[in-house]
Amino acid sequence: MKPYTFSPLFAIFSLVLVAVAMLSCSDDSDRLPCLTCGQDSKCGDGWYDASTQFCYGTMAVYSKCGGRDYSPSTQFCYDNYVYDKCDGNDYYPSTKFCYGGTIYNKCGSSYNLLSYNPSTQFCSGNTIYDKCGSVDYNPTTKFCSGDTLYDKCGSGYNPLSYNPSTQFCSSNTIYDKCGNSYNGFFEYAPTTQFCSGGTLYDKCGGSSYTPTTQFCSGGTIYNKCGGSDYTPTTKFCYSGTLYDKCGTSDYNPTTKFCYSSSLYDKCGGLTFTPTTEQCCGSSKYTTSTQFCSGITIYEKCGGTITFTPTTEQCCGSNKYTISTQRCSTGNVIETKCGTNSWFDATNVNLRCQSNVLETKCGTTNSWYNSSTQFCQSGTNTVKDLCGTLTYASTQFCQSGTNTVKDLCGTLTYASTQYCSNGTVRNYVSVTYDNKTYKTVLIGTQTWMAENLNYDVEGSVCYKNQDSNCVKYGRLYDWSTAMSLPSECNSTLSTSDTECGITTPHQGICPPNWHIPSNEDWNVLMKFVNPSCSDNSHCAIAGTKLKATNGWNSNGNGQDTYGFSALPGGYGDSGGNFYNAGIYGFWWSSSEDDANNAYSRYMIYSSESVYRGYNSKGTLQSVRCLQD
């Protein structure tokens, strides 16, 4: 209740009374007292101080309330404020208030007491509450919702209110009701149930879970697999994919796999058949024919034998030790003997004696070192190699040259000698242009036993290499060999005196020597093989005239007469060279026509000597014949 407030009419009336009192100030007791003179006003039979008191009902004097008069029959003064009485009763406004004629205690603490509407409110524990319907209640244990009283939820000193339309209390705990606005909300048993997304579920082993991503099986909560439930006793989930358990175990499918209820590590992400395969590093292998060492797969030797790859290897279907053995042609395991020799230890004809490999010589008890010796076929005799060559019982190794020669009958001969049809003869030499040439007598003819190496303008070494001149002699076109002008390569000798051919024709040969004519070559052929009747092709002559070495693919001859023909190849005017080691060509002084001349040639693959004609511009070898 607010303090009483005077109306404007009452204020005007009070001012008029004061003015009258001031105007009538005198000693006359019948007049009103003069306030300005300090005289009192009269109330009934008494006087009062109008500055601090007032007269009520002409008989009673009251003290003013905060300088104001009031109606004591319906009002009272408290702490200089005027209050309306409560149904005729005064009260203590600092701690009480009047409502509907009834005095109530104010609500709150001593420094903040508040009035309230007792028809709709009540005070409890110094706090104002709205009534529940029209009923007071104990706010510490109850609360109101929708004009209905509910017990608060919780134990101890701080039980809680809740929203009964969407919540409920169970075992002193507040829960949201389950359901939705369309189908309504309902309570449930939180000890055995839970609500998710408006749907009620039974708890799993006493625990709630997220039904959209989880499920319950056997009282245990599991995460769904790719959004689906499964049977955890027989299946498991990995990265959103469902797998069968391996026996009773889960596993990591990226690194392991299951086979016959047992777990195995994958091979670089690959599965395999453990009964027939195994893992080696990141690859798999077949155990029946392969094996693993470190992280490398190896084939078994012969499909059955394993080995130690750092010290052993396969040779066919067997293994061998790398440090002391090797695998040779035909999958034969050879054992090292000394530093450079190898042999098949299972071969009874081979042995290693004091780190020297020895071979049994025939059926004898003799052994030889194959690096320096050989067993001569037919005699079963151990012989020293001739350089690197073996030789037959009809041959010998010429001392000083280490050259294999045919016996001359039954005789050997020195490098200063030669065999001419079974007779040992001494070489006769001729010196020309500071070079010495061996000569041989074959029948009635004396031939140079080597190709001419006379350095004259127009001559060349095969492929322009000096070493080939030493080996094969020089190559000449026909006019150079004939010592004629170059235009004679395209001019017939009978049509130009400058290109004339004499008989015999010296050409570039030494004095008393000449370039052999077709007839000269024919004489040689007839002597070497008397049955030669075709001058263009003389069989066997090549075998008898070829040197015993220097021809490709073992196309060597017997050098029966010491002629020692070598395959010097040939060239052309364009600077190209061909077939050294394969062909030997030798000029004759005989022409075929203005552009071609005859020559004799031999081939590594033939035993014959051939006659042909070639362009005079061809570069060929020269053999000189003594006049």
Backbone torsions as a table, in degrees:
resi	resn	phi	psi	omega
1	MET	NA	129.6	178.1
2	LYS	-77.0	155.6	175.8
3	PRO	-59.6	152.0	-177.6
4	TYR	-68.3	142.6	-179.3
5	THR	-121.9	127.1	179.4
6	PHE	-69.6	147.7	178.3
7	SER	-83.3	164.2	-179.8
8	PRO	-63.3	-36.0	-178.1
9	LEU	-64.6	-40.4	179.4
10	PHE	-66.4	-34.1	179.1
11	ALA	-65.5	-42.7	179.5
12	ILE	-63.9	-42.1	179.5
13	PHE	-61.0	-40.0	-179.0
14	SER	-65.8	-37.8	179.5
15	LEU	-67.1	-38.5	179.0
16	VAL	-63.5	-42.2	179.9
17	LEU	-62.0	-40.7	-179.5
18	VAL	-65.6	-40.9	-178.7
19	ALA	-64.3	-42.9	179.6
20	VAL	-62.0	-41.2	-178.5
21	ALA	-63.6	-37.1	-178.6
22	MET	-70.3	-37.6	-178.5
23	LEU	-71.7	-23.0	-174.0
24	SER	-107.4	22.0	180.0
25	CYS	-68.0	111.8	179.9
26	SER	-159.4	-177.6	179.7
27	ASP	-86.2	-1.2	-176.7
28	ASP	-76.3	120.6	-175.9
29	SER	-73.3	-13.6	178.2
30	ASP	-82.0	-8.8	179.8
31	ARG	-93.3	165.1	175.2
32	LEU	-67.8	147.3	-179.7
33	PRO	-62.7	152.2	177.9
34	CYS	-93.5	111.5	-174.3
35	LEU	-65.8	-38.7	-177.8
36	THR	-68.6	-15.8	-179.7
37	CYS	-97.6	0.5	-180.0
38	GLY	84.2	15.0	178.3
39	GLN	-88.9	149.2	-178.8
40	ASP	-82.4	158.4	173.8
41	SER	-89.8	154.9	-177.5
42	LYS	-97.0	136.3	176.7
43	CYS	-130.3	108.1	-173.7
44	GLY	62.5	-122.0	-179.6
45	ASP	-93.2	-2.4	-175.3
46	GLY	-115.3	171.1	177.3
47	TRP	-115.4	154.1	179.4
48	TYR	-146.2	162.7	-179.5
49	ASP	-89.1	104.5	-174.4
50	ALA	-65.4	-14.5	179.1
51	SER	-78.5	-22.0	-178.6
52	THR	-126.9	-9.3	-176.9
53	GLN	-129.0	170.6	173.6
54	PHE	-147.1	159.3	-178.1
55	CYS	-103.6	128.9	-179.0
56	TYR	-120.6	121.3	178.5
57	GLY	70.6	25.4	177.2
58	THR	61.4	1.1	-175.0
59	MET	-126.3	-28.4	-172.1
60	ALA	-115.8	136.2	178.8
61	VAL	-104.9	131.6	178.6
62	TYR	-125.7	150.8	172.9
63	SER	-73.4	139.1	176.8
64	LYS	-63.8	157.6	-177.5
65	CYS	-112.6	101.6	-178.8
66	GLY	65.0	33.5	179.4
67	GLY	82.5	7.6	-176.7
68	ARG	-123.8	148.0	171.3
69	ASP	-81.0	163.3	175.7
70	TYR	-154.1	178.6	-177.2
71	SER	-100.9	101.1	-175.0
72	PRO	-63.8	-17.0	-179.7
73	SER	-76.4	-26.7	-177.3
74	THR	-123.9	-5.9	-177.4
75	GLN	-131.6	167.0	174.8
76	PHE	-148.5	160.6	-176.9
77	CYS	-108.2	134.0	176.9
78	TYR	-143.5	118.0	175.2
79	ASP	56.4	46.4	176.5
80	ASN	65.4	14.4	173.9
81	TYR	-121.3	140.7	-179.8
82	VAL	-90.9	129.3	178.9
83	TYR	-123.1	148.4	171.6
84	ASP	-74.3	139.0	175.9
85	LYS	-67.1	157.1	-179.3
86	CYS	-104.3	98.9	-179.6
87	ASP	55.9	41.8	176.9
88	GLY	84.3	2.7	-176.4
89	ASN	-114.5	137.8	171.1
90	ASP	-75.7	163.0	175.7
91	TYR	-153.4	179.1	-175.3
92	TYR	-101.0	94.9	-171.1
93	PRO	-62.6	-20.2	-178.8
94	SER	-73.2	-22.5	-178.3
95	THR	-126.2	-7.8	-177.8
96	LYS	-132.7	167.1	175.3
97	PHE	-149.4	159.9	-177.0
98	CYS	-107.8	133.7	176.2
99	TYR	-144.1	118.5	177.5
100	GLY	62.0	34.1	178.3
101	GLY	79.7	11.0	-179.8
102	THR	-124.0	137.6	180.0
103	ILE	-89.7	130.2	178.5
104	TYR	-124.3	151.2	172.3
105	ASN	-74.1	137.0	174.3
106	LYS	-66.1	164.6	-173.4
107	CYS	-118.1	130.8	177.8
108	GLY	137.2	-173.3	179.0
109	SER	-83.6	170.6	-173.9
110	SER	-61.0	-23.7	-177.7
111	TYR	-101.9	-3.4	-177.9
112	ASN	-149.9	61.9	179.2
113	LEU	-82.8	136.5	-175.2
114	LEU	-126.8	145.7	171.6
115	SER	-83.4	165.1	178.6
116	TYR	-153.5	178.0	-179.1
117	ASN	-97.8	101.2	-174.7
118	PRO	-65.4	-15.3	179.3
119	SER	-76.1	-25.7	-178.6
120	THR	-124.7	-6.7	-176.7
121	GLN	-131.6	166.5	174.2
122	PHE	-152.3	163.5	-178.2
123	CYS	-111.3	134.7	176.6
124	SER	-148.7	123.0	178.4
125	GLY	60.9	39.8	178.0
126	ASN	65.7	19.9	178.9
127	THR	-128.9	136.8	179.0
128	ILE	-86.0	131.5	179.1
129	TYR	-127.1	149.6	169.2
130	ASP	-74.6	139.3	177.2
131	LYS	-65.9	157.6	177.6
132	CYS	-99.4	103.4	-168.3
133	GLY	69.1	-106.3	173.9
134	SER	-128.4	20.4	-171.2
135	VAL	-113.9	133.6	168.9
136	ASP	-76.1	161.8	178.3
137	TYR	-155.6	174.3	-179.6
138	ASN	-92.6	103.5	-175.2
139	PRO	-65.1	-17.8	-180.0
140	THR	-74.1	-24.1	-176.9
141	THR	-121.2	-12.4	-176.8
142	LYS	-133.5	164.8	173.8
143	PHE	-147.6	160.8	-176.5
144	CYS	-111.1	136.0	174.8
145	SER	-145.1	118.3	179.9
146	GLY	62.0	40.5	-179.8
147	ASP	63.3	19.9	176.9
148	THR	-122.5	136.0	179.5
149	LEU	-87.3	137.6	177.8
150	TYR	-132.2	149.1	172.7
151	ASP	-72.4	137.9	174.8
152	LYS	-66.4	162.2	-174.6
153	CYS	-111.4	124.9	178.6
154	GLY	135.9	167.7	179.0
155	SER	-119.7	168.3	177.2
156	GLY	81.5	-144.7	-171.4
157	TYR	-96.5	-0.7	-175.0
158	ASN	-140.5	63.1	174.6
159	PRO	-69.0	154.5	-170.6
160	LEU	-116.5	149.0	170.6
161	SER	-82.3	167.5	177.6
162	TYR	-156.0	175.0	-179.8
163	ASN	-95.1	103.0	-173.8
164	PRO	-64.7	-19.1	-179.7
165	SER	-74.4	-28.0	-178.5
166	THR	-124.3	-4.7	-178.0
167	GLN	-131.6	166.5	175.0
168	PHE	-151.9	164.4	-177.6
169	CYS	-112.7	132.7	176.5
170	SER	-143.5	122.5	178.8
171	SER	53.8	48.0	175.3
172	ASN	63.9	21.7	178.1
173	THR	-129.8	137.8	179.3
174	ILE	-88.0	133.2	178.5
175	TYR	-128.5	149.7	170.1
176	ASP	-75.1	137.8	175.6
177	LYS	-66.2	159.3	-178.4
178	CYS	-104.0	139.5	-179.5
179	GLY	137.6	-160.0	178.8
180	ASN	-152.5	171.4	-176.1
181	SER	-66.2	-21.8	-178.4
182	TYR	-81.3	-44.9	-176.8
183	ASN	-101.1	-2.5	-179.3
184	GLY	90.4	167.9	-178.7
185	PHE	-112.7	148.9	-177.7
186	PHE	-146.2	155.7	177.7
187	GLU	-83.9	167.3	178.8
188	TYR	-153.0	-179.2	-177.8
189	ALA	-96.6	98.1	-174.2
190	PRO	-61.4	-20.6	-179.1
191	THR	-73.0	-25.3	-176.9
192	THR	-123.9	-9.0	-177.1
193	GLN	-131.9	164.3	172.9
194	PHE	-150.5	160.2	-177.3
195	CYS	-113.1	135.8	176.4
196	SER	-143.3	121.0	178.2
197	GLY	62.9	31.6	178.0
198	GLY	80.6	6.1	179.9
199	THR	-118.6	139.9	-177.3
200	LEU	-90.5	134.6	179.2
201	TYR	-130.9	151.1	170.9
202	ASP	-75.3	140.2	177.1
203	LYS	-65.5	158.1	-178.2
204	CYS	-110.0	104.0	-178.0
205	GLY	61.8	30.5	179.7
206	GLY	86.7	2.3	-177.2
207	SER	-119.8	148.1	172.9
208	SER	-82.6	165.1	177.1
209	TYR	-152.4	177.1	-179.7
210	THR	-99.5	102.2	-173.0
211	PRO	-62.5	-23.0	-179.9
212	THR	-72.7	-26.3	-177.4
213	THR	-123.9	-6.2	-177.3
214	GLN	-132.4	165.6	174.6
215	PHE	-148.8	165.6	-177.0
216	CYS	-111.5	134.1	176.1
217	SER	-145.3	119.5	177.5
218	GLY	61.8	33.2	178.2
219	GLY	78.4	11.5	179.5
220	THR	-124.4	139.7	-179.9
221	ILE	-88.6	132.6	178.2
222	TYR	-127.9	150.1	171.2
223	ASN	-76.8	139.0	177.0
224	LYS	-64.4	158.3	-179.3
225	CYS	-112.8	108.6	-177.8
226	GLY	60.7	30.0	178.5
227	GLY	86.5	3.1	-176.7
228	SER	-120.0	148.5	171.6
229	ASP	-74.9	163.1	175.3
230	TYR	-154.4	178.6	-179.5
231	THR	-98.1	103.2	-173.5
232	PRO	-64.9	-18.5	-179.4
233	THR	-74.6	-22.2	-177.7
234	THR	-122.3	-12.2	-178.0
235	LYS	-133.7	163.8	174.2
236	PHE	-146.1	162.3	-176.2
237	CYS	-112.1	136.5	175.0
238	TYR	-139.7	118.9	178.2
239	SER	52.0	42.4	174.5
240	GLY	81.1	5.9	179.2
241	THR	-120.3	140.1	-176.5
242	LEU	-92.4	134.0	179.5
243	TYR	-129.4	151.3	170.9
244	ASP	-72.6	141.3	176.7
245	LYS	-67.1	156.8	176.2
246	CYS	-98.8	99.2	-169.3
247	GLY	70.1	-109.3	176.1
248	THR	-120.0	12.6	-171.7
249	SER	-109.8	142.1	166.6
250	ASP	-82.1	165.4	177.3
251	TYR	-159.7	171.0	178.5
252	ASN	-91.6	105.0	-174.7
253	PRO	-65.6	-15.2	179.3
254	THR	-77.4	-23.8	-177.4
255	THR	-121.0	-11.9	-178.2
256	LYS	-133.8	163.5	174.0
257	PHE	-145.6	162.7	-175.8
258	CYS	-109.2	134.5	175.7
259	TYR	-142.4	119.7	-179.9
260	SER	52.0	46.3	175.0
261	SER	67.4	16.6	175.7
262	SER	-122.8	145.7	-179.0
263	LEU	-93.0	140.7	177.7
264	TYR	-135.3	148.7	173.4
265	ASP	-74.3	137.7	176.1
266	LYS	-70.4	158.5	176.5
267	CYS	-99.3	95.7	179.8
268	GLY	56.2	36.2	179.8
269	GLY	91.0	-1.6	-178.0
270	LEU	-102.9	143.1	171.0
271	THR	-89.0	166.3	178.5
272	PHE	-151.8	172.7	179.2
273	THR	-96.8	102.7	-171.9
274	PRO	-59.9	-23.3	-179.7
275	THR	-74.6	-22.8	-178.4
276	THR	-127.7	-8.9	-176.9
277	GLU	-133.3	160.5	175.4
278	GLN	-142.3	169.6	-177.9
279	CYS	-100.1	137.2	177.0
280	CYS	-133.6	103.2	-175.0
281	GLY	63.5	-118.9	-179.8
282	SER	-106.8	14.9	-179.6
283	SER	-129.1	161.7	176.8
284	LYS	-111.2	157.5	-179.6
285	TYR	-142.7	161.4	-180.0
286	THR	-89.8	117.8	-172.9
287	THR	-67.1	-23.4	-176.9
288	SER	-73.6	-29.4	-175.9
289	THR	-124.4	-5.3	-177.9
290	GLN	-132.0	166.8	173.5
291	PHE	-148.3	165.8	-176.1
292	CYS	-115.6	135.4	173.3
293	SER	-134.0	117.9	-172.8
294	GLY	69.1	-115.9	175.7
295	ILE	-123.5	22.6	-177.7
296	THR	-117.2	137.0	178.6
297	ILE	-93.1	134.4	179.0
298	TYR	-125.0	147.9	172.6
299	GLU	-78.4	136.6	175.7
300	LYS	-67.0	151.2	178.5
301	CYS	-72.2	117.3	-177.3
302	GLY	67.9	14.6	179.1
303	GLY	79.9	1.6	-176.1
304	THR	-133.3	-24.3	-171.5
305	ILE	-104.6	124.2	173.3
306	THR	-87.4	164.7	-179.6
307	PHE	-151.1	171.6	178.0
308	THR	-96.8	104.5	-170.9
309	PRO	-58.4	-27.0	-178.7
310	THR	-74.8	-23.1	-176.6
311	THR	-126.6	-10.3	-176.5
312	GLU	-133.7	160.9	176.0
313	GLN	-145.7	168.9	178.3
314	CYS	-88.6	143.3	169.8
315	CYS	-135.0	98.3	-173.3
316	GLY	64.9	-123.2	-178.8
317	SER	-100.1	11.1	178.9
318	ASN	-123.3	168.0	176.9
319	LYS	-114.8	158.2	179.0
320	TYR	-140.9	162.2	-179.6
321	THR	-90.0	121.3	-173.4
322	ILE	-60.4	-39.2	-173.0
323	SER	-70.3	-26.2	-175.2
324	THR	-124.4	-4.5	-177.0
325	GLN	-137.0	169.5	175.5
326	ARG	-151.0	163.0	179.0
327	CYS	-104.5	120.5	-177.1
328	SER	-106.6	-177.1	-178.6
329	THR	-54.4	137.3	-179.4
330	GLY	81.8	15.6	179.4
331	ASN	57.0	41.5	176.2
332	VAL	-96.9	127.3	177.9
333	ILE	-82.0	122.7	178.9
334	GLU	-110.7	142.6	-179.6
335	THR	-101.4	140.9	-179.0
336	LYS	-74.1	139.3	177.5
337	CYS	-129.5	113.8	-175.2
338	GLY	73.5	-138.2	-176.9
339	THR	-104.7	-26.0	-173.3
340	ASN	-130.1	-2.6	-174.6
341	SER	-104.0	147.9	179.2
342	TRP	-135.8	147.9	178.4
343	PHE	-154.4	159.8	177.2
344	ASP	-84.2	108.9	-174.4
345	ALA	-65.7	-17.2	178.5
346	THR	-85.0	-7.9	179.8
347	ASN	-83.7	115.6	-176.0
348	VAL	-69.0	-11.6	-179.3
349	ASN	-93.0	5.5	179.1
350	LEU	-126.2	146.8	175.4
351	ARG	-152.9	159.4	175.6
352	CYS	-111.9	113.4	-176.3
353	GLN	-117.7	112.6	-178.9
354	SER	53.2	46.1	179.5
355	ASN	63.4	20.9	175.6
356	VAL	-120.3	126.7	179.9
357	LEU	-77.2	127.1	-179.9
358	GLU	-124.9	146.6	179.9
359	THR	-118.0	139.0	179.1
360	LYS	-71.4	137.5	-178.0
361	CYS	-95.7	102.4	179.2
362	GLY	60.2	-135.9	-179.9
363	THR	-100.2	9.1	-179.5
364	THR	-83.2	178.2	175.6
365	ASN	-96.2	17.3	-180.0
366	SER	-90.5	142.3	178.3
367	TRP	-125.4	150.9	-178.6
368	TYR	-139.0	155.1	177.2
369	ASN	-88.8	109.8	-173.0
370	SER	-67.6	-12.0	178.1
371	SER	-79.4	-21.1	-179.2
372	THR	-129.1	-10.2	-174.9
373	GLN	-135.3	171.8	173.8
374	PHE	-152.1	162.9	177.3
375	CYS	-99.3	114.7	-174.6
376	GLN	-72.5	122.4	-177.9
377	SER	-62.3	139.2	177.3
378	GLY	92.2	-31.0	-178.6
379	THR	-111.0	-16.7	-175.5
380	ASN	51.8	42.5	-179.8
381	THR	-113.3	137.2	177.9
382	VAL	-79.1	125.6	-179.5
383	LYS	-126.8	154.1	172.3
384	ASP	-76.0	142.2	176.3
385	LEU	-62.1	149.9	175.5
386	CYS	-96.3	89.6	-169.2
387	GLY	71.6	-103.6	174.9
388	THR	-119.3	8.4	-171.8
389	LEU	-107.2	147.1	169.3
390	THR	-93.9	171.3	178.7
391	TYR	-153.3	158.1	-176.4
392	ALA	-84.0	175.0	-179.4
393	SER	-69.2	-14.0	178.0
394	THR	-94.5	7.4	-177.9
395	GLN	-126.8	171.8	175.9
396	PHE	-148.6	165.8	178.3
397	CYS	-100.3	116.1	-175.7
398	GLN	-72.9	121.4	-178.5
399	SER	-63.3	139.9	177.7
400	GLY	91.0	-29.6	-179.6
401	THR	-113.5	-13.8	-174.9
402	ASN	49.4	43.7	179.1
403	THR	-113.1	134.0	177.8
404	VAL	-77.7	125.6	179.2
405	LYS	-125.4	151.1	171.0
406	ASP	-73.8	141.3	174.1
407	LEU	-58.5	143.9	177.2
408	CYS	-93.6	89.2	-167.5
409	GLY	75.7	-107.8	174.5
410	THR	-117.3	9.5	-171.3
411	LEU	-105.1	147.3	168.8
412	THR	-93.6	169.1	178.7
413	TYR	-153.0	159.8	-174.2
414	ALA	-85.0	173.7	-179.8
415	SER	-68.7	-13.9	177.3
416	THR	-91.3	3.7	-178.1
417	GLN	-124.7	169.3	174.9
418	TYR	-149.3	162.8	-179.6
419	CYS	-103.4	126.7	177.5
420	SER	-120.7	98.0	175.8
421	ASN	53.7	48.7	175.1
422	GLY	91.0	-0.4	-179.5
423	THR	-119.0	130.6	177.7
424	VAL	-79.5	126.1	179.3
425	ARG	-127.3	152.6	174.7
426	ASN	-85.0	136.6	175.2
427	TYR	-63.1	140.7	168.7
428	VAL	-106.8	134.1	-175.9
429	SER	-110.8	156.6	175.4
430	VAL	-132.3	135.6	-179.6
431	THR	-102.5	132.1	-177.0
432	TYR	-148.4	124.6	-179.9
433	ASP	53.4	46.5	177.6
434	ASN	64.4	17.8	175.3
435	LYS	-123.0	142.8	-179.0
436	THR	-106.1	130.0	-177.9
437	TYR	-117.6	135.7	172.7
438	LYS	-75.0	148.3	176.5
439	THR	-127.9	152.4	179.5
440	VAL	-132.2	149.0	176.2
441	LEU	-98.9	118.9	178.4
442	ILE	-123.3	108.9	-173.9
443	GLY	64.6	-120.7	179.8
444	THR	-100.3	0.3	-175.4
445	GLN	-104.6	142.6	173.1
446	THR	-110.9	115.6	-177.5
447	TRP	-109.8	149.8	165.8
448	MET	-65.0	137.0	-178.8
449	ALA	-88.3	11.2	177.6
450	GLU	-153.1	159.8	-178.7
451	ASN	-69.5	148.1	-178.7
452	LEU	-68.4	135.8	178.9
453	ASN	-124.4	54.7	-176.8
454	TYR	-96.9	119.6	-175.0
455	ASP	-84.5	100.8	179.5
456	VAL	-128.0	153.1	-179.2
457	GLU	-57.3	132.5	-178.0
458	GLY	100.3	-10.1	178.2
459	SER	-97.8	154.8	-178.4
460	VAL	-142.6	161.2	168.3
461	CYS	-89.7	147.5	177.9
462	TYR	-55.0	125.3	-177.0
463	LYS	56.7	22.0	175.5
464	ASN	60.3	31.6	178.9
465	GLN	-111.9	123.5	-176.2
466	ASP	-57.2	-33.7	-178.1
467	SER	-62.8	-30.1	178.3
468	ASN	-72.7	-29.6	174.9
469	CYS	-66.8	-38.4	178.8
470	VAL	-64.7	-37.7	-175.5
471	LYS	-82.5	-46.7	-171.7
472	TYR	-110.4	-6.1	-170.0
473	GLY	79.3	-177.5	-177.3
474	ARG	-93.0	163.8	177.3
475	LEU	-108.2	139.6	-174.7
476	TYR	-134.1	145.3	166.0
477	ASP	-78.3	170.0	-171.1
478	TRP	-63.0	-45.0	-177.2
479	SER	-65.5	-34.5	177.8
480	THR	-67.8	-43.3	179.2
481	ALA	-62.8	-35.1	179.3
482	MET	-82.5	-3.6	-176.4
483	SER	58.1	44.1	-179.9
484	LEU	-117.3	164.0	176.7
485	PRO	-59.9	154.7	-176.0
486	SER	-63.9	-26.3	-179.4
487	GLU	-69.0	-12.1	178.5
488	CYS	-71.2	-11.7	175.7
489	ASN	-69.2	-12.8	178.7
490	SER	-131.5	21.2	-178.2
491	THR	-132.3	133.4	178.2
492	LEU	-73.7	135.0	-174.3
493	SER	-59.1	-28.2	-177.2
494	THR	-80.7	-7.9	-177.4
495	SER	-106.8	-0.5	-178.9
496	ASP	-150.6	120.4	-177.3
497	THR	-61.1	-30.5	179.4
498	GLU	-69.5	-17.9	-179.5
499	CYS	-106.7	16.9	-175.5
500	GLY	-67.6	145.3	178.5
501	ILE	-110.8	128.8	178.0
502	THR	-97.2	167.2	177.3
503	THR	-126.6	114.1	-8.0
504	PRO	-74.1	163.7	-177.0
505	HIS	-111.2	113.8	-175.6
506	GLN	-63.5	-44.3	-175.3
507	GLY	56.8	-131.0	-178.8
508	ILE	-95.2	9.6	178.6
509	CYS	-74.7	162.3	177.9
510	PRO	-63.6	164.3	175.3
511	PRO	-55.8	142.6	-178.3
512	ASN	71.2	11.9	175.3
513	TRP	-127.2	158.1	-178.2
514	HIS	-149.4	166.2	174.5
515	ILE	-75.2	126.0	-177.2
516	PRO	-66.0	141.1	175.8
517	SER	-88.2	175.2	174.8
518	ASN	-54.7	-40.8	-178.5
519	GLU	-65.4	-40.1	177.5
520	ASP	-60.6	-43.2	178.8
521	TRP	-65.2	-37.8	179.9
522	ASN	-63.3	-38.6	177.9
523	VAL	-60.1	-44.6	179.8
524	LEU	-61.5	-45.5	-177.9
525	MET	-60.8	-44.6	-177.6
526	LYS	-63.0	-34.4	179.8
527	PHE	-72.1	-42.4	-178.0
528	VAL	-67.8	-39.7	178.8
529	ASN	-139.5	93.9	-176.3
530	PRO	-56.9	-19.1	-178.2
531	SER	-83.4	-2.6	179.4
532	CYS	-67.3	119.2	177.5
533	SER	-117.7	-17.3	-179.3
534	ASP	-104.4	109.7	-177.1
535	ASN	-63.9	-17.1	-178.6
536	SER	-82.3	-12.8	-175.1
537	HIS	-157.9	112.3	-178.9
538	CYS	-118.7	107.9	-177.3
539	ALA	-68.6	153.9	176.7
540	ILE	69.0	-24.3	-176.8
541	ALA	-59.7	-36.2	179.9
542	GLY	-64.5	-42.1	179.3
543	THR	-61.5	-39.0	-176.8
544	LYS	-78.4	-25.3	-176.2
545	LEU	-99.1	-21.8	180.0
546	LYS	-66.7	148.7	173.5
547	ALA	-65.4	160.2	-178.0
548	THR	-79.6	-3.9	174.3
549	ASN	-154.1	167.1	177.4
550	GLY	105.8	-10.4	-179.8
551	TRP	-97.6	141.0	-178.5
552	ASN	-61.7	153.1	171.8
553	SER	51.4	40.4	177.5
554	ASN	56.0	35.8	177.3
555	GLY	-87.2	28.9	-176.5
556	ASN	-73.1	162.7	178.2
557	GLY	-108.1	-168.0	-179.6
558	GLN	-97.5	-13.6	-178.3
559	ASP	48.2	52.3	-173.6
560	THR	-61.1	-30.4	-173.9
561	TYR	-115.8	7.0	179.7
562	GLY	79.1	11.6	-179.2
563	PHE	-67.0	-31.7	173.1
564	SER	52.2	51.0	179.1
565	ALA	-66.6	131.0	-179.9
566	LEU	-118.6	148.5	-176.9
567	PRO	-83.6	84.8	-176.4
568	GLY	-81.4	-0.9	-179.9
569	GLY	70.1	-160.6	178.5
570	TYR	-155.7	170.8	179.3
571	GLY	-139.4	178.1	176.4
572	ASP	-130.3	175.1	-175.4
573	SER	-69.0	-12.7	179.9
574	GLY	-87.6	3.4	177.7
575	GLY	88.5	14.2	179.6
576	ASN	-97.5	151.6	-177.2
577	PHE	-130.0	148.9	-173.5
578	TYR	-143.2	139.0	158.2
579	ASN	60.8	34.8	169.3
580	ALA	-64.0	141.5	-176.1
581	GLY	89.1	-15.5	-176.6
582	ILE	-113.3	-47.1	-178.4
583	TYR	-119.7	149.3	166.6
584	GLY	-127.7	127.0	179.3
585	PHE	-120.1	136.1	178.6
586	TRP	-132.2	128.5	-178.6
587	TRP	-67.0	153.2	164.1
588	SER	-118.0	165.5	179.4
589	SER	-84.7	-0.8	-174.6
590	SER	-90.4	135.9	-179.9
591	GLU	-98.1	154.5	169.9
592	ASP	-97.9	-45.1	174.7
593	ASP	-156.9	-167.0	-175.1
594	ALA	-60.6	-30.6	-173.4
595	ASN	-107.4	-8.6	-174.6
596	ASN	-131.5	148.3	176.9
597	ALA	-136.0	158.2	-177.6
598	TYR	-81.2	151.3	173.4
599	SER	-149.0	166.4	173.4
600	ARG	-112.7	144.7	179.7
601	TYR	-143.6	155.9	177.9
602	MET	-128.3	153.3	-178.2
603	ILE	-123.8	143.8	-177.8
604	TYR	-58.1	-30.4	-172.7
605	SER	-96.1	9.2	-177.2
606	SER	-132.6	151.1	178.0
607	GLU	-94.5	3.7	-174.6
608	SER	-100.6	168.7	168.9
609	VAL	-115.8	134.1	-175.7
610	TYR	-115.3	149.1	171.6
611	ARG	-107.7	138.3	177.1
612	GLY	-153.1	173.3	173.8
613	TYR	-122.8	145.4	-176.9
614	ASN	-134.1	162.7	174.8
615	SER	-56.8	135.7	179.4
616	LYS	-60.3	-17.8	179.7
617	GLY	-81.6	-7.5	178.5
618	THR	-68.6	144.9	179.4
619	LEU	-96.2	117.8	-177.6
620	GLN	-134.3	172.2	178.4
621	SER	-80.7	166.1	179.1
622	VAL	-131.6	129.7	168.1
623	ARG	-113.2	129.5	-179.6
624	CYS	-94.0	144.3	179.8
625	LEU	-118.2	134.6	-178.4
626	GLN	-70.5	141.7	179.3
627	ASP	-61.3	NA	NA
